[in-house]
């Protein structure tokens, strides 16, 4: 289960090709901060804000990857007996 209701069925497997640089790609979206609007995305973002009474830092980090299969015809599903 992938956490979104989708899953690989029992008795099935997904075959993904390996060794190709043109089959898969990963792109990133900017963070949801005002200063990142209309900017090129970075793989990771992190921010800190001083806590009240100078008792430390509140930290927040995020990454917004979008992995894509550029050649979906190379992905296959097989049934296992």
N, C-alpha and C positions, 0 to 999 in steps of 0.2 A: 504494500500500500504506500503510495507516494504522499499521503496526507491530504489529498484533494479528491478522494473517491476513485481515482484511477489506480489500477493495479495490473500487473501481469497475471494472466489467468493461470490457474493450476495446469500443469502439463504443457505449458508454453514457455518459450524463451525468445528473447530479442537478440538478433545478431547485428553487431555494429562493426564496420570495417576499421581496421587499425593501420597505422603507417602512412596515412594520407594527410597532407597539409591543406587540402582543398575541400574536405568533406565537412568539417566542423569549424565553427567560429564562435567567439564569445565577445559580446559587446556589453558596454556598461551604460547605465543611465546616470545622470547627475543626482546628487543628494537633494533632498527636499528642504534646502536652505535658501533663503533669499539671495545670498551671494553666489549661488551656483546656477541661477536662472540664466539661460542662454550661454552656457559655457560648455567646453568639452568635458566629457565625463572622465573621472578618475576611478581606478579600481576600488579604492577605499577612501572613506571620509571619517574624520573623528573631530569632535569638538569638546571643549571643556568650559565649564562655568564655575566660578568660585562659589562655594557654599556660604550660607548665611553665617555671620560671625567668624569668617575666615577659618572654618573648621574642615576644610578640605576642598575637593573638587567633585562636581557632578560630571560624569563622562558619558558620551554618546558616540557610538560608531555605527557605520552602515556601509553596505556594499549592495549595489543593484545590478547584478549580472543578468544577461540574457543570452544563454547558450542556444545556438541555432544549428540545425542540420542543414547544410547548404545543398546537399545531394541526397534527398530523402529516398530516392530510388535505390540507394545502396543499403538501406536498412530493411531487414527481413525478420519475419516472425516464423518460428518453427514450432511444430507440435512434437512433444516428447511422449513416446508410448510407454 
